[in-house]
Amino acid sequence: MPAPRAPAQPSAADRPPAPAPDARAGPAAAGAPRVPFRQFILKVNGRCNLNCRYCYLYAGPDSGWRHRPAGASDAVRARTAHRIAEHASAHGLREISLVLHGGEPLLAGADALVATARQVRAAVPANCAVHAVVQTNGTLLTEAGLRTLRAAGVRVGVSLDGGLERHNRERVDHAGRPSWTAATRGLRLLAGHPDAYAGVLCVVDVAGDPAEVYASLLAFDPPMLDFLLPHGNWSAPPPGLTAAGLGRAPSSAARAAPYGQWLGAVFDQWWRADRRRVRVRLFEECLALLLGLPAATESLGLQPFAAAVVETDGTIEQSDALKSAYEGAAATGLDVFRHSFDDALAHPGVAARQAGTAALAADCLRCPVVRVCGGGHYAHRYDAGAGFRHPSVYCADLRHLIEHIAGRVTEAAGA
């Protein structure tokens, strides 16, 4: 596929490279083999129709989104497809994941999303499968849009805080109006297209009753649930974990673990059910790692991180979650017009994410569950002035959950 020229306005190629990420991001693990990217997150739209009060992207420390175009141009999409194909060909990839993201990607329209997925599929080698998914807040889903996405083999994942209106009180539009009615209408439409339904992402709120939240999400018949910990770090602790309570002994088993206890309660509901109605990614990955099997998740395990983000202007970045740490934490100074994804693999920040135990703190290396925990989410390790070489701010919570799940497995094996 020929490489299209960059547009005159506005493009990453028209600006000097962004500053490199903080050198404190972690060791580059010199000489370590690089693992190719297998997930490509394309920001098709960089704005959102909601104004969630806790959003780390639009209300966090990184304001980069303000300086980028609202939508990805035709040239950015074409060049991204070319770069993905180049990477897949160079590394002999037989399958990749394409995540059409935002902001709210459905602001671009279902037809534009389908066109992007088709562009990538046409560009990659014939033996490389492209698994495309759009991650949305669900408020803009329509029957016609779902049929368009489904016909093109683009699956839909929805972000929701829980299956009741009171769980979603923070998810409001820019006028402060609740988004619940629109989101649930979209979810009910999606449940009518099970082959297009990727699942539901739910950010944990420890103020909610775990059994109630889990049961309420099941009402939308998702094929997959994933529970995510709110983004926070040692300098900006997440809700329920105060700086005073965290102290400076992050691996202390005596520290409170509200998130671990909450997730453990949901696990028991899932584990003890007579019929497994839904897959829960976090639990399945934890079980696999406990059994010594490979697992790929950003929050657990030591598998090298293998995802790249392309912003609306074509800049190549690391995980959006890093933007919860400080301004520019996800930046690489690279873009699809001038750089390949192999160039991104050589970036120190990416190398640190692929360094395994070499990037972990001493406390983590001494921990008995390190092979399962993997140090936790990289963004959650940050401490201002000292970088990322620390245990996760959720260290006690992760250890509690892992040991809780291990205990349930041991009980089942002895039954």
N, C-alpha and C positions, 0 to 999 in steps of 0.2 A: 504494500500500500504506500503510495507516495506521501511524503511528509508535507502537510499543508503549511503555508506561510502564516506567521502570527499576525493578528489584526493590529491595526494602528492604535485602537482604543478599546478598553484598557487591558493590558496584558502584562504578565510577569516578565515577559521578554523585553518590555519597554522600560523596565526599571532596573536599577542596580540590584545585585543580589541582597537578600535580607541578611541581617547579621546571623552568624552561627549561634546555635544554642549555647547556653551556659556550659562552660567547660567542666563544671562540676557534675554534669549529667552522669558520669560514671566511666569506668575504664573501657578502652576500646578493644581489649582482648586481642592484642597483636598476634597475628598469625592464625587466628581462629577461622575456620571455614565459614563462608557466608552462606546463609540460607536464603534462597530466592523468595521474593514476595509471592504470596498465593492469594492474597485478598487485596482488592483495589477499591478504595472508598472514594467515589467521585461526588463532589459537592455540585450537584446540578443546579441548586438554588441556595444562595447564601443568606436568605432571610427567612423569617418564620412568622406565620399568622398568629401564633400564640406568644405570650409573654410570661412564661412560667416563672414564678417568683424565685425559684431556687436555681435557675439555669446557670450553669457554670460557663457556658459558651458566650452568652450575650450579656450576662451580668457579672462575669468573673473578671480576673485581672488582665486578660488578653483582649485588646480592642482591635485586633487585626481585621476582623470581619467588616469593620466600618470603612475600611479603605479598599475593599474589593467590590467588584461588580455584583449585583444581585444575582445574576444568573450566569452560568457558563456559556460562553459563545460557541458558535459552530466550530470555530478554529480550535478552541480549547478541547472540545469533545473529540474532534477528529485527531488532534495531536495526541491526546491521551490514549485513544484507541490504538494509534500507531505504536506508542511506547509500551503499552501492555502487550501487544502482539510481539514486539521486539524482545521483550523480557521472556515471554512464554516460549518463544522459539529458541532463544539463547540457552534456556535452562531445561528444555524438553518437557515443559509442564503439560500434563494430560488433562488437568482441570484447574480452574481458578474461580474465585468468588468475586463478583462485581456487586458492590453495594452502592445504590443510588441514594444519595444522602443530602442533608442540608444542615441548618435550616429545615424548612419543610419542603421536601422534594416535589410534592404534588402541586406546589405553586407553579411548577414548570409545565404541568399538564401530563396526562397519561400518554398522549401521543409522543411527546418529546422524550419521555422516559423510555418508551419502547424503541424509538429511533436510536437512542444512545446504546441500548443493549444490543440492538441489531448491528450497529456500527462496530462494536467491540467483537461480536461473534463473527462478523465478516472479515475482520482484520487478523484474528488469531489463526494459528495453524489448524488445519481441518481436524486433527486428532485431539484438539484441546477443547474440552467442554467448558462453557461459561455458565455458571450458576448465578443468575441475576436476582437480586432482591431489592425492593424499595423499603426504606425504614421511615415510617410516617407517624404523625400523631393521630391519624385516623379521621380528623375532622373534615377533610376534603374528599373522602372516598365516596364515589357514586357507583351505581350499578353499571353505567356505561363505561366508566373508567376501569372498574374491576374486570369487566369483560375484555377490554382492550389489553390490559396487563396480563390477564390469564391466557389469552390467545397467543401472546408472544412469549409465554413461559417466564414471565417476571412475577416472582412471588412477593407477598406483602407482609411485612412485620409492623406491629403497632406498639408504640410506647404508651404505657398507662400506669398510673400509680396504684391502682387497685380497682376492683370491680364494683365499687359503690361511689356515689357522687361525693360523699364526704371524704373519701380517700383522695380525691382529685381536686381538692379545694385550691391548691396552688397553681393548677393548670388553667390559666385564664387568658383571654385575648388582650389586645392592646388597650381596650377600653375597660378592662377589669372584669369582663363578663365571663362566667364559667363556660368551659368548653365541653362539659360532660355530655350534653344532649347530642351534639354533633359527633363526638368521638364514639359514643355507644351506637349511634345510628350506623356509623361506618363499620364498627366491629360486627354488628348483626348482619350487615351486607356481606362482610368477609366470611363469616361463618357459613354462608350459603354457597361459598366457592372454596371448599376445603382443599382442593388441589393447588390453590393460589395462596393459601394461608400459611405463612411462615411461622407465626407465633406472636407472643406478647413479651415485651421487656418491661419489668417492674422495678423501679428504684425503691429500695427498702426504706420504710419509715417506721422506726421502732415505736412510735407513738400509737400505731395501729395494732389491733389484735392479730397476731400471725395466722391463726386458724381462720378468722373471718376474711382476711385479705386473700388467703389462698382459695377458700371456697368461693369467694366472689369472682375471682379471676376464672375459675373453672366454668362459671356460668356462660362465658363467651366461647366455650369449646375450642380453646387453642390447642394445636398439636404440640406446641412447645412453649414452655415458660422459661424465662431467664431472670433471676433476681440479681440486681446490681447494687453494689454498695455506693452510697452517695460519694461524689468526689470530694476529698478533703486530704489534708496532710498535717504534719507536725506543727506547722506554723498557722494553719487555718483548719482546725479540727472540724470534722463533720458534726452534725447535730447529735447531741447525746454524749459526745466525747469532748470534754472541756480540756483546755491546756493544763489546768491544775490537776485534773484527774489522771491525765496521761503520764505526768511526771517525766523522768528521763530514764526509765527502765522499761523500754518498750516490750521486751520479751517476758516480763514478769508474769508468771501464771496467776498471781494474786490479783491482777488488775481486772476490773469489771469488763464484761464482754457482752454488752447489750445486743449488738448485731449478731454475734455468734449464737446467743441464746434464742433470738428471734428466728434466725434461719434454722436452728436446730429444731424448734417447735414445728416449723413448716415441714422439715424433713420427716419428722415422725408421722405427720398427717399423710404425706406422700408414700412413705415406706410401708406403713401399716394398712394401707387401703386394700380392700378385697380385690379391687380391679384398678390397675394403673391407668388412669384416664388421660394422663398427659406426661410428656417427657419434661424433666426439669434439668436444664443444661448444667447448672452449677453442681447439682447433686450427682449427675451422671459422670461428670468430669472428675469429681472428687473420688467417687467409687472406683473409677478406672485407675486413677493414680495410686490409690491405696492398694490395688491389686497388681501394681507394677506395669500397667499398660500405658502406652503413650496417650496424652490428652492435649488438646490445643485450646487454650483459653487465655485471655489476657490477665485473668485474676488468679490463676492457680498454675502450679507446675513449672518446670524448667525448660519447656519446649521453646525454641527461639521464636521471638515475635516476628511475624511475616506479613504485616499489613502496611500499606502505604496510602496516604491521603492525597488527593489532588483537589486543590481549592478552585473556586470559580474562575480565578484569573490564571490558572495553570500552575501555580506554585505547588511543589511537592513538599508535604509536611509529614511529621510523625503523628501519632495518635492525638486526636482532639483532647483526650483526657489530660494531656500534659498542660493544656492551656489553663487548667485550674490551679497550676502552680505559680506561674509568673508570666509576664508579657514576653512572648517570643520563645517560650519553652519548646514548642513544637516545630519551630522553624528549622529549615535546613539550608536556605540560601539557594535552593535548586528549583528548577521549573521544567515542565515537559517540552518547552520549545528549545532549550539549550542543553538539557541533561537527560540521561537515561535513568531507568530505575536501578541499573547496576551502579550508577554514580551515587544514588541514594543509599544503596547497601553499604557503600564505603564510608558513609557519614558517621562520625564518632558517636552521635546519639543513637543511631540505628545499631551500630556495632555493640554498644552497651546493652541494648535490648536483646541482643543475640548471644551475649557472653555467658549465659548460664550462671553457675556458682561464682564465676570470677567477678560478677557485678554485685554480689551480695555482701551485706554487712557481716562482721564477725559474729554478732549475736545470732544471725540467721544460720550461719554455717554450723553453729553448735546446737541448733534446735533439732529435736528428734523428728519433726514433721516437715523438714525443709524440702524434701523431695516431692511432697504433695503441695505444700504452700507455695514454694518457689519464691518466697519473699513477698508475695502478694503483688497487687497491681503496681506498676512502676511509678505512676503518678502519686500514689498514696505514700510513697517513701520520702517525699521531698521535705526538707527542712531549710528554711531561708538562711542563706549564709553558709550552708554546709552541704548543699546538693542532695543527691538521691541515694547515697550509699548508707541507707538506714533500713531497719525493718519497716514494714507497712504500719501506718498509723492504726490499722485494724489488726495488728499482730495478735493480740489476745483473743479477738473475735474469731480470726481464722483458725487459730489453734483449738479453740473451744469447739468450733464446728467440725473440724477434721477429726478430733478425738471423739466427738459425739457420734459421728457417722461410723468411725472405726468400731466403736463400742456396739452399735446396732448390728454391724456385720458379724462381729464376734458372737453376739447373742444368737443371730440367725444360724450361724454355722454350728452352734452347740445345741440347737433346738432338736 
